[in-house]
Amino acid sequence: MRRRLSYANVTATLALVFAMSGGALAANHYLINSTKQINPKVLKKLKGATGRSGLAGATGATGATGPTGPTGPTGKEGPSGQNGTAVAYAHVLANGELDTAHSKNVSAASKAGGAGIFCLKTTVPVTTAFGAIDTATTGQFGSLSAVLGGQDPSKIIETFCPAGDNVLGGVFNEQGENANLAFWINFN
């Protein structure tokens, strides 16, 4: 078979050449190189759905402690606390002397009788007493019991204490023996 050059062949060849060169020209001329060139509505459609989050990774090692920061400013003073319920209190030294700087509504204290017996005089009516050994001074533990005037039918206070005293305190060491130890006592 012999080939001939015909009008149809020439037209088809030219159309093919133009199509190839025109597409290349268009591709070069209309190349998108920024999202600003795309309509925002189209961009929205192109964005996919957010995927699921992956599992959290293992906790890393603790870093070294940093230097201590500067001291902050002093805060304002807080409100005063409520007054305590003690109507009287006293700090009595081992020799029976009253520590007046740390006592309120107690006018006298003394040692009476044998070891560990102390007499006190309150200037206000009292109905209960609670005491503790002054371990900071004595370096020892122990206990304290008290008999209050008005609650003393056997009149033991009058037997051991000077006239006018209304509290008899018994002080005991760790072994439960009477002992001359400094103590604190609170009255209500």
Secondary structure, 3 states (H helix, E strand, C coil): CCCCCCHHHHHHHHHHHHHHHHHHHHHHHCCCCCHHHCCHHHHHHHCCCCCCCCCCCCCCCCCCCCCCCCCCCCCCCCCCCCCCCCCEEEEECCCCCECHHHCECEEEEEECCCCCEEEEEECCCCCCEEEEECHHHHCCCEEEEEEECCCCCCCHHHHHCCCCCCEEEEEEECCCCECCCCEEEEEC
